[in-house]
Amino acid sequence: MTETPVSEMSFEAAMAELDQVVAKLEHGEVALEDSIKLYERGATLKAHCEAKLKDATEKVEKISVGSDGKPASAQPVEGL
């Protein structure tokens, strides 16, 4: 695991670390206090990933598709 602030992580990096957190918790070989810290980090990573997915979904939904199945237009996305 890294100590990188979750807010600075890409979706892929956050998912990879979340997988590691889940694996450690599932094995149950972590002390109670460490388990609590892992769980908190995992919850933060999960929320970050969900937010990134929601943002990506909203961007995709802004693309208008024409009758031929090709993008007809796209609304500008704020922040890009």
OpenMM code with the backbone's topology and positions (N, CA, C; nanometers):
from openmm import Vec3, app, unit

residues = "MET THR GLU THR PRO VAL SER GLU MET SER PHE GLU ALA ALA MET ALA GLU LEU ASP GLN VAL VAL ALA LYS LEU GLU HIS GLY GLU VAL ALA LEU GLU ASP SER ILE LYS LEU TYR GLU ARG GLY ALA THR LEU LYS ALA HIS CYS GLU ALA LYS LEU LYS ASP ALA THR GLU LYS VAL GLU LYS ILE SER VAL GLY SER ASP GLY LYS PRO ALA SER ALA GLN PRO VAL GLU GLY LEU".split()
positions = [
    Vec3(0.0840, -0.1194, 0.0000),
    Vec3(0.0000, 0.0000, 0.0000),
    Vec3(0.0870, 0.1238, 0.0000),
    Vec3(0.0279, 0.2294, -0.0515),
    Vec3(0.1006, 0.3553, -0.0565),
    Vec3(0.0400, 0.4527, 0.0433),
    Vec3(0.1126, 0.5564, 0.0673),
    Vec3(0.0614, 0.6632, 0.1523),
    Vec3(0.0191, 0.7822, 0.0665),
    Vec3(0.0060, 0.7591, -0.0630),
    Vec3(-0.0387, 0.8632, -0.1544),
    Vec3(-0.1787, 0.9075, -0.1140),
    Vec3(-0.2015, 1.0383, -0.1070),
    Vec3(-0.3374, 1.0841, -0.0770),
    Vec3(-0.4350, 1.0294, -0.1825),
    Vec3(-0.5450, 0.9758, -0.1370),
    Vec3(-0.6421, 0.9139, -0.2267),
    Vec3(-0.6903, 1.0131, -0.3312),
    Vec3(-0.7066, 1.1373, -0.2939),
    Vec3(-0.7573, 1.2383, -0.3880),
    Vec3(-0.6645, 1.2599, -0.5071),
    Vec3(-0.5379, 1.2200, -0.4940),
    Vec3(-0.4411, 1.2373, -0.6023),
    Vec3(-0.4259, 1.1115, -0.6884),
    Vec3(-0.4965, 1.0056, -0.6524),
    Vec3(-0.4808, 0.8782, -0.7221),
    Vec3(-0.5706, 0.8682, -0.8441),
    Vec3(-0.5199, 0.7988, -0.9457),
    Vec3(-0.6038, 0.7675, -1.0612),
    Vec3(-0.7016, 0.6575, -1.0200),
    Vec3(-0.8019, 0.6374, -1.1023),
    Vec3(-0.8986, 0.5309, -1.0758),
    Vec3(-0.8277, 0.3960, -1.0670),
    Vec3(-0.7389, 0.3715, -1.1620),
    Vec3(-0.6697, 0.2425, -1.1683),
    Vec3(-0.5817, 0.2188, -1.0454),
    Vec3(-0.5099, 0.3216, -1.0026),
    Vec3(-0.4238, 0.3085, -0.8847),
    Vec3(-0.5077, 0.2849, -0.7592),
    Vec3(-0.6185, 0.3560, -0.7481),
    Vec3(-0.7059, 0.3406, -0.6321),
    Vec3(-0.7674, 0.2007, -0.6289),
    Vec3(-0.8090, 0.1491, -0.7448),
    Vec3(-0.8659, 0.0146, -0.7501),
    Vec3(-0.7620, -0.0906, -0.7131),
    Vec3(-0.6397, -0.0737, -0.7610),
    Vec3(-0.5333, -0.1692, -0.7299),
    Vec3(-0.5066, -0.1720, -0.5796),
    Vec3(-0.5007, -0.0551, -0.5192),
    Vec3(-0.4772, -0.0511, -0.3748),
    Vec3(-0.5966, -0.1061, -0.2984),
    Vec3(-0.7172, -0.0768, -0.3453),
    Vec3(-0.8372, -0.1300, -0.2805),
    Vec3(-0.8357, -0.2829, -0.2846),
    Vec3(-0.7931, -0.3399, -0.3957),
    Vec3(-0.7797, -0.4861, -0.4046),
    Vec3(-0.6828, -0.5389, -0.2996),
    Vec3(-0.5727, -0.4682, -0.2796),
    Vec3(-0.4750, -0.5094, -0.1789),
    Vec3(-0.5334, -0.5022, -0.0381),
    Vec3(-0.6075, -0.3964, -0.0121),
    Vec3(-0.6700, -0.3787, 0.1192),
    Vec3(-0.7674, -0.4929, 0.1462),
    Vec3(-0.8510, -0.5219, 0.0487),
    Vec3(-0.9497, -0.6285, 0.0652),
    Vec3(-0.8803, -0.7624, 0.0901),
    Vec3(-0.7760, -0.7911, 0.0143),
    Vec3(-0.7030, -0.9173, 0.0309),
    Vec3(-0.6450, -0.9291, 0.1719),
    Vec3(-0.5859, -0.8220, 0.2221),
    Vec3(-0.5283, -0.8250, 0.3569),
    Vec3(-0.6358, -0.8463, 0.4626),
    Vec3(-0.7498, -0.7789, 0.4463),
    Vec3(-0.8577, -0.7937, 0.5433),
    Vec3(-0.9188, -0.9335, 0.5366),
    Vec3(-0.9301, -0.9892, 0.4174),
    Vec3(-0.9873, -1.1228, 0.4027),
    Vec3(-0.9001, -1.2304, 0.4665),
    Vec3(-0.7693, -1.2120, 0.4594),
    Vec3(-0.6793, -1.3107, 0.5174),
    Vec3(-0.6804, -1.3065, 0.6704),
    Vec3(-0.7204, -1.1951, 0.7280),
    Vec3(-0.7350, -1.1843, 0.8721),
    Vec3(-0.6059, -1.1942, 0.9504),
    Vec3(-0.4942, -1.1699, 0.8882),
    Vec3(-0.3651, -1.1795, 0.9561),
    Vec3(-0.3120, -1.0429, 0.9988),
    Vec3(-0.4017, -0.9483, 1.0134),
    Vec3(-0.3633, -0.8119, 1.0494),
    Vec3(-0.4173, -0.7835, 1.1890),
    Vec3(-0.3382, -0.7158, 1.2696),
    Vec3(-0.3809, -0.6787, 1.4047),
    Vec3(-0.5059, -0.5906, 1.3987),
    Vec3(-0.5817, -0.5912, 1.5041),
    Vec3(-0.7084, -0.5179, 1.5089),
    Vec3(-0.6929, -0.3718, 1.4711),
    Vec3(-0.6003, -0.3018, 1.5329),
    Vec3(-0.5815, -0.1587, 1.5036),
    Vec3(-0.5448, -0.1370, 1.3564),
    Vec3(-0.4593, -0.2241, 1.3033),
    Vec3(-0.4216, -0.2133, 1.1625),
    Vec3(-0.5407, -0.2449, 1.0718),
    Vec3(-0.6240, -0.3387, 1.1153),
    Vec3(-0.7437, -0.3724, 1.0380),
    Vec3(-0.8374, -0.2527, 1.0285),
    Vec3(-0.8499, -0.1807, 1.1384),
    Vec3(-0.9361, -0.0619, 1.1393),
    Vec3(-0.8822, 0.0427, 1.0427),
    Vec3(-0.7513, 0.0647, 1.0471),
    Vec3(-0.6898, 0.1612, 0.9557),
    Vec3(-0.7059, 0.1171, 0.8102),
    Vec3(-0.6877, -0.0122, 0.7849),
    Vec3(-0.7055, -0.0642, 0.6497),
    Vec3(-0.8498, -0.0451, 0.6028),
    Vec3(-0.9439, -0.0746, 0.6909),
    Vec3(-1.0847, -0.0590, 0.6565),
    Vec3(-1.1163, 0.0864, 0.6228),
    Vec3(-1.0651, 0.1794, 0.7019),
    Vec3(-1.0885, 0.3219, 0.6763),
    Vec3(-1.0281, 0.3630, 0.5422),
    Vec3(-0.9062, 0.3164, 0.5149),
    Vec3(-0.8410, 0.3475, 0.3859),
    Vec3(-0.9228, 0.2868, 0.2726),
    Vec3(-0.9695, 0.1651, 0.2915),
    Vec3(-1.0508, 0.0993, 0.1892),
    Vec3(-1.1797, 0.1750, 0.1616),
    Vec3(-1.2438, 0.2239, 0.2663),
    Vec3(-1.3680, 0.3003, 0.2487),
    Vec3(-1.3413, 0.4290, 0.1709),
    Vec3(-1.2294, 0.4927, 0.1995),
    Vec3(-1.1926, 0.6154, 0.1280),
    Vec3(-1.1617, 0.5847, -0.0184),
    Vec3(-1.0893, 0.4762, -0.0421),
    Vec3(-1.0578, 0.4357, -0.1799),
    Vec3(-1.1850, 0.4022, -0.2572),
    Vec3(-1.2768, 0.3310, -0.1940),
    Vec3(-1.4032, 0.2942, -0.2588),
    Vec3(-1.4821, 0.4188, -0.2986),
    Vec3(-1.4917, 0.5137, -0.2075),
    Vec3(-1.5652, 0.6374, -0.2365),
    Vec3(-1.4989, 0.7133, -0.3518),
    Vec3(-1.3667, 0.7146, -0.3533),
    Vec3(-1.2926, 0.7828, -0.4599),
    Vec3(-1.3204, 0.7164, -0.5952),
    Vec3(-1.3173, 0.5842, -0.5980),
    Vec3(-1.3435, 0.5109, -0.7222),
    Vec3(-1.4866, 0.5349, -0.7701),
    Vec3(-1.5808, 0.5337, -0.6780),
    Vec3(-1.7207, 0.5593, -0.7152),
    Vec3(-1.7374, 0.6989, -0.7733),
    Vec3(-1.6707, 0.7969, -0.7152),
    Vec3(-1.6786, 0.9339, -0.7661),
    Vec3(-1.6177, 0.9443, -0.9055),
    Vec3(-1.5041, 0.8764, -0.9264),
    Vec3(-1.4400, 0.8780, -1.0584),
    Vec3(-1.5308, 0.8129, -1.1626),
    Vec3(-1.5954, 0.7018, -1.1269),
    Vec3(-1.6870, 0.6353, -1.2194),
    Vec3(-1.8082, 0.7220, -1.2511),
    Vec3(-1.8618, 0.7876, -1.1495),
    Vec3(-1.9768, 0.8760, -1.1706),
    Vec3(-1.9398, 0.9902, -1.2649),
    Vec3(-1.8224, 1.0472, -1.2440),
    Vec3(-1.7754, 1.1559, -1.3293),
    Vec3(-1.7607, 1.1086, -1.4738),
    Vec3(-1.7026, 0.9910, -1.4920),
    Vec3(-1.6844, 0.9366, -1.6266),
    Vec3(-1.8190, 0.9089, -1.6919),
    Vec3(-1.9134, 0.8567, -1.6169),
    Vec3(-2.0471, 0.8288, -1.6694),
    Vec3(-2.1153, 0.9571, -1.7154),
    Vec3(-2.1035, 1.0615, -1.6359),
    Vec3(-2.1653, 1.1893, -1.6716),
    Vec3(-2.1036, 1.2458, -1.7990),
    Vec3(-1.9731, 1.2299, -1.8157),
    Vec3(-1.9072, 1.2776, -1.9377),
    Vec3(-1.9557, 1.2007, -2.0594),
    Vec3(-1.9701, 1.0699, -2.0459),
    Vec3(-2.0163, 0.9877, -2.1575),
    Vec3(-2.1599, 1.0224, -2.1923),
    Vec3(-2.2422, 1.0474, -2.0927),
    Vec3(-2.3825, 1.0791, -2.1169),
    Vec3(-2.4009, 1.2110, -2.1898),
    Vec3(-2.3014, 1.2970, -2.1873),
    Vec3(-2.3111, 1.4252, -2.2565),
    Vec3(-2.2889, 1.4125, -2.4066),
    Vec3(-2.2431, 1.2977, -2.4501),
    Vec3(-2.2192, 1.2767, -2.5928),
    Vec3(-2.3513, 1.2396, -2.6588),
    Vec3(-2.3893, 1.3140, -2.7621),
    Vec3(-2.5107, 1.2852, -2.8378),
    Vec3(-2.4759, 1.1941, -2.9541),
    Vec3(-2.5567, 1.0904, -2.9739),
    Vec3(-2.5328, 0.9965, -3.0819),
    Vec3(-2.6361, 1.0197, -3.1906),
    Vec3(-2.5891, 1.0256, -3.3165),
    Vec3(-2.6775, 1.0449, -3.4305),
    Vec3(-2.7445, 0.9151, -3.4705),
    Vec3(-2.8335, 0.9212, -3.5701),
    Vec3(-2.9066, 0.8027, -3.6149),
    Vec3(-2.8154, 0.6972, -3.6762),
    Vec3(-2.6965, 0.7390, -3.7221),
    Vec3(-2.6016, 0.6440, -3.7800),
    Vec3(-2.5152, 0.5773, -3.6724),
    Vec3(-2.5390, 0.6097, -3.5459),
    Vec3(-2.4644, 0.5483, -3.4376),
    Vec3(-2.3339, 0.6180, -3.4053),
    Vec3(-2.3000, 0.7223, -3.4792),
    Vec3(-2.1754, 0.7949, -3.4547),
    Vec3(-2.2052, 0.9173, -3.3693),
    Vec3(-2.1076, 0.9614, -3.2922),
    Vec3(-2.1290, 1.0819, -3.2119),
    Vec3(-2.1636, 1.2006, -3.3018),
    Vec3(-2.2782, 1.2614, -3.2764),
    Vec3(-2.3220, 1.3759, -3.3557),
    Vec3(-2.2692, 1.5055, -3.2959),
    Vec3(-2.2644, 1.5092, -3.1659),
    Vec3(-2.2127, 1.6272, -3.0984),
    Vec3(-2.1788, 1.5904, -2.9551),
    Vec3(-2.0998, 1.6730, -2.8978),
    Vec3(-2.0658, 1.6540, -2.7569),
    Vec3(-2.0688, 1.7893, -2.6897),
    Vec3(-2.1268, 1.7912, -2.5738),
    Vec3(-2.1293, 1.9148, -2.4986),
    Vec3(-1.9943, 1.9318, -2.4316),
    Vec3(-1.9452, 2.0533, -2.4247),
    Vec3(-1.8179, 2.0752, -2.3559),
    Vec3(-1.8271, 2.0291, -2.2106),
    Vec3(-1.7230, 1.9684, -2.1639),
    Vec3(-1.7181, 1.9233, -2.0259),
    Vec3(-1.6394, 2.0252, -1.9456),
    Vec3(-1.7008, 2.0713, -1.8391),
    Vec3(-1.6357, 2.1700, -1.7550),
    Vec3(-1.5115, 2.1100, -1.6902),
    Vec3(-1.4077, 2.1881, -1.6796),
    Vec3(-1.2873, 2.1446, -1.6118),
    Vec3(-1.1849, 2.0765, -1.7014),
    Vec3(-1.2139, 2.0650, -1.8288),
    Vec3(-1.1157, 2.0033, -1.9196),
    Vec3(-1.0479, 2.1075, -2.0037),
] * unit.nanometer
topology = app.Topology()
chain = topology.addChain("A")
for resn in residues:
    res = topology.addResidue(resn, chain)
    for name in ("N", "CA", "C"):
        topology.addAtom(name, app.Element.getBySymbol(name[0]), res)
